Amino acid sequence: AFVSSYISEMFPGITTKLYLVAEYAVASVVYHSEFLMKTLPKQHDLLATCLFTQQGILQRMKKMVTIEGDGRRCTRIPAHVTILRGM
């Protein structure tokens, strides 16, 4: 519920079909957040999202993001093909 509420806030009106894409996008931003904060201009739109402006969210999400496997397996079908087929 914690992650879902922030994904809904960052991507208003997101459909269920695109939710997983948004989840991966947020996870990637969280994982690379230190680099992004050093590299992007301070006024960049990404740094104005709740992820960076609301205290504690980024730190809490960092604890949830890992590069270890999550049970998904490689199908050799690019993810965008599967997503587009479902649209």
Accessible surface in RSA format (square Angstrom, percent):
REM  Atomic radii and reference values for relative SASA: ProtOr
REM  Chains: A
REM  Algorithm: Lee & Richards
REM  Probe-radius: 1.40
REM  Slices: 20
REM RES _ NUM      All-atoms   Total-Side   Main-Chain    Non-polar    All polar
REM                ABS   REL    ABS   REL    ABS   REL    ABS   REL    ABS   REL
RES ALA A   1   121.57 111.8  69.86 107.8  51.71 117.6  76.75 108.1  44.82 118.7
RES PHE A   2    38.96  19.5  27.89  17.3  11.06  28.8  34.50  20.9   4.46  12.8
RES VAL A   3    38.93  25.6  38.24  34.6   0.70   1.7  38.24  33.2   0.70   1.9
RES SER A   4    48.52  41.0  48.20  64.3   0.32   0.7  25.04  53.3  23.48  32.9
RES SER A   5    62.11  52.5  47.93  64.0  14.18  32.7  49.00 104.4  13.10  18.4
RES TYR A   6    39.78  18.6  39.78  22.6   0.00   0.0   9.76   7.3  30.02  37.0
RES ILE A   7     0.04   0.0   0.04   0.0   0.00   0.0   0.04   0.0   0.00   0.0
RES SER A   8    60.66  51.3  54.06  72.1   6.60  15.2  30.90  65.8  29.76  41.7
RES GLU A   9    94.16  54.1  70.18  53.1  23.97  57.1  42.54  82.3  51.62  42.1
RES MET A  10    41.20  21.3  13.41   8.9  27.79  66.2  11.94  10.1  29.26  38.8
RES PHE A  11    76.75  38.4  72.84  45.1   3.91  10.2  76.71  46.5   0.04   0.1
RES PRO A  12   111.89  81.5  85.69  78.1  26.20  95.3  88.90  73.4  22.99 142.9
RES GLY A  13    79.47  98.0   0.00   N/A  79.47  98.0  44.19 121.3  35.28  79.0
RES ILE A  14    49.40  28.1  20.07  15.0  29.32  70.7  28.01  20.2  21.39  58.0
RES THR A  15    74.90  53.3  68.28  69.2   6.62  15.8  72.40  97.3   2.50   3.8
RES THR A  16   129.30  92.0 110.33 111.9  18.97  45.2  79.71 107.1  49.59  75.0
RES LYS A  17   128.24  62.6 107.00  65.7  21.24  50.6  82.16  73.9  46.09  49.1
RES LEU A  18    59.62  33.2  59.36  42.5   0.26   0.7  59.36  41.7   0.26   0.7
RES TYR A  19    56.33  26.3  56.33  32.0   0.00   0.0  53.90  40.5   2.43   3.0
RES LEU A  20    80.29  44.7  79.48  56.9   0.81   2.0  79.48  55.8   0.81   2.2
RES VAL A  21    61.90  40.7  57.89  52.4   4.01   9.7  60.86  52.9   1.04   2.8
RES ALA A  22     4.35   4.0   1.61   2.5   2.74   6.2   4.05   5.7   0.30   0.8
RES GLU A  23    59.23  34.0  58.46  44.2   0.77   1.8  17.78  34.4  41.45  33.8
RES TYR A  24   109.37  51.1 104.70  59.6   4.67  12.1  96.55  72.6  12.82  15.8
RES ALA A  25    43.20  39.7  33.16  51.2  10.04  22.8  42.13  59.3   1.07   2.8
RES VAL A  26     8.08   5.3   6.99   6.3   1.10   2.6   8.08   7.0   0.00   0.0
RES ALA A  27    32.39  29.8  29.98  46.3   2.42   5.5  32.00  45.1   0.39   1.0
RES SER A  28    56.01  47.3  49.44  66.0   6.57  15.1  29.68  63.2  26.33  36.9
RES VAL A  29    30.79  20.3  29.60  26.8   1.20   2.9  30.79  26.8   0.00   0.0
RES VAL A  30     1.08   0.7   0.61   0.5   0.47   1.1   0.61   0.5   0.47   1.3
RES TYR A  31   115.14  53.8  89.47  50.9  25.67  66.8  62.28  46.8  52.86  65.2
RES HIS A  32    86.15  47.1  82.84  57.6   3.31   8.5  48.05  49.5  38.10  44.3
RES SER A  33     0.39   0.3   0.39   0.5   0.00   0.0   0.00   0.0   0.39   0.5
RES GLU A  34   102.75  59.0 100.96  76.4   1.80   4.3  33.00  63.8  69.75  56.9
RES PHE A  35   126.72  63.4 121.40  75.2   5.32  13.8 124.38  75.4   2.34   6.7
RES LEU A  36    31.09  17.3  31.09  22.2   0.00   0.0  31.09  21.8   0.00   0.0
RES MET A  37    78.37  40.6  68.60  45.4   9.77  23.3  41.82  35.6  36.55  48.4
RES LYS A  38   175.41  85.6 137.01  84.1  38.40  91.4  93.42  84.1  82.00  87.3
RES THR A  39    79.98  56.9  52.27  53.0  27.71  66.0  52.23  70.2  27.75  41.9
RES LEU A  40    39.44  22.0  32.04  22.9   7.40  18.6  32.54  22.8   6.90  18.6
RES PRO A  41    74.04  54.0  61.26  55.8  12.78  46.4  73.88  61.0   0.16   1.0
RES LYS A  42   182.05  88.8 161.35  99.0  20.70  49.3 117.66 105.9  64.39  68.6
RES GLN A  43   150.86  84.4 124.19  90.8  26.67  63.5  71.16 151.5  79.69  60.4
RES HIS A  44    72.16  39.4  63.97  44.5   8.19  21.0  46.29  47.7  25.87  30.1
RES ASP A  45   118.76  83.2 112.03 111.5   6.73  15.9  33.14  78.0  85.63  85.4
RES LEU A  46    45.87  25.5  41.70  29.8   4.18  10.5  45.03  31.6   0.84   2.3
RES LEU A  47    27.38  15.2  18.29  13.1   9.09  22.8  18.81  13.2   8.57  23.1
RES ALA A  48    72.10  66.3  48.41  74.7  23.70  53.9  51.97  73.2  20.13  53.3
RES THR A  49    39.03  27.8  31.96  32.4   7.06  16.8  38.80  52.1   0.23   0.3
RES CYS A  50    10.24   7.7   3.32   3.7   6.92  16.3   3.82   9.7   6.42   6.9
RES LEU A  51     3.14   1.8   2.05   1.5   1.10   2.8   2.05   1.4   1.10   3.0
RES PHE A  52    40.28  20.2   6.30   3.9  33.98  88.4   9.43   5.7  30.86  88.3
RES THR A  53    86.69  61.7  52.12  52.8  34.58  82.4  48.98  65.8  37.71  57.0
RES GLN A  54    78.09  43.7  70.08  51.2   8.01  19.1  33.71  71.7  44.38  33.7
RES GLN A  55   186.11 104.1 148.66 108.6  37.46  89.2  61.06 130.0 125.05  94.8
RES GLY A  56    34.54  42.6   0.00   N/A  34.54  42.6  28.26  77.6   6.28  14.1
RES ILE A  57     8.16   4.6   6.75   5.0   1.41   3.4   7.91   5.7   0.25   0.7
RES LEU A  58    10.48   5.8  10.24   7.3   0.24   0.6  10.24   7.2   0.24   0.6
RES GLN A  59   102.40  57.3 100.05  73.1   2.34   5.6  55.45 118.0  46.94  35.6
RES ARG A  60   124.96  52.5 122.39  62.4   2.56   6.1  36.43  49.8  88.53  53.7
RES MET A  61     4.60   2.4   4.60   3.0   0.00   0.0   1.87   1.6   2.73   3.6
RES LYS A  62    70.87  34.6  56.98  35.0  13.89  33.1  42.66  38.4  28.21  30.1
RES LYS A  63   181.50  88.5 141.47  86.8  40.03  95.3  94.14  84.7  87.36  93.1
RES MET A  64    92.75  48.0  61.71  40.8  31.04  73.9  58.04  49.3  34.71  46.0
RES VAL A  65    38.46  25.3  17.95  16.2  20.51  49.4  21.90  19.0  16.56  44.9
RES THR A  66    83.63  59.5  58.09  58.9  25.53  60.9  55.72  74.8  27.91  42.2
RES ILE A  67   138.16  78.6 103.87  77.4  34.29  82.6 110.50  79.6  27.66  75.1
RES GLU A  68   134.29  77.1 118.56  89.7  15.73  37.5  42.80  82.8  91.50  74.7
RES GLY A  69    79.39  97.9   0.00   N/A  79.39  97.9  42.46 116.5  36.93  82.7
RES ASP A  70    89.38  62.6  52.88  52.6  36.50  86.3  44.85 105.5  44.54  44.4
RES GLY A  71    78.65  97.0   0.00   N/A  78.65  97.0  42.20 115.8  36.46  81.6
RES ARG A  72   140.06  58.8 108.40  55.3  31.66  75.4  62.73  85.7  77.33  46.9
RES ARG A  73   190.86  80.1 168.15  85.7  22.71  54.1  75.96 103.8 114.91  69.6
RES CYS A  74   106.04  80.2  71.76  80.0  34.28  80.6  47.76 121.0  58.27  62.8
RES THR A  75    76.50  54.4  52.17  52.9  24.33  58.0  47.85  64.3  28.65  43.3
RES ARG A  76   218.55  91.8 182.61  93.1  35.95  85.6  71.59  97.8 146.97  89.1
RES ILE A  77    86.96  49.5  73.60  54.8  13.36  32.2  74.46  53.6  12.50  33.9
RES PRO A  78    72.42  52.8  59.58  54.3  12.84  46.7  71.91  59.4   0.52   3.2
RES ALA A  79    72.60  66.8  59.63  92.0  12.97  29.5  65.05  91.6   7.56  20.0
RES HIS A  80   111.23  60.8 107.88  75.0   3.35   8.6  73.77  76.0  37.46  43.6
RES VAL A  81    55.88  36.8  54.46  49.3   1.42   3.4  55.47  48.2   0.41   1.1
RES THR A  82    78.37  55.7  73.90  74.9   4.46  10.6  63.47  85.3  14.89  22.5
RES ILE A  83    54.28  30.9  45.51  33.9   8.77  21.1  52.22  37.6   2.06   5.6
RES LEU A  84   112.76  62.8  99.65  71.3  13.11  32.9  99.74  70.0  13.02  35.0
RES ARG A  85   187.79  78.8 153.95  78.5  33.84  80.6  59.48  81.3 128.31  77.8
RES GLY A  86    38.37  47.3   0.00   N/A  38.37  47.3  33.61  92.2   4.76  10.7
RES MET A  87   128.27  66.4  72.71  48.1  55.57 132.3  87.23  74.2  41.05  54.4
END  Absolute sums over single chains surface
CHAIN  1 A     6823.9       5342.7       1481.3       4218.3       2605.6
END  Absolute sums over all chains
TOTAL          6823.9       5342.7       1481.3       4218.3       2605.6
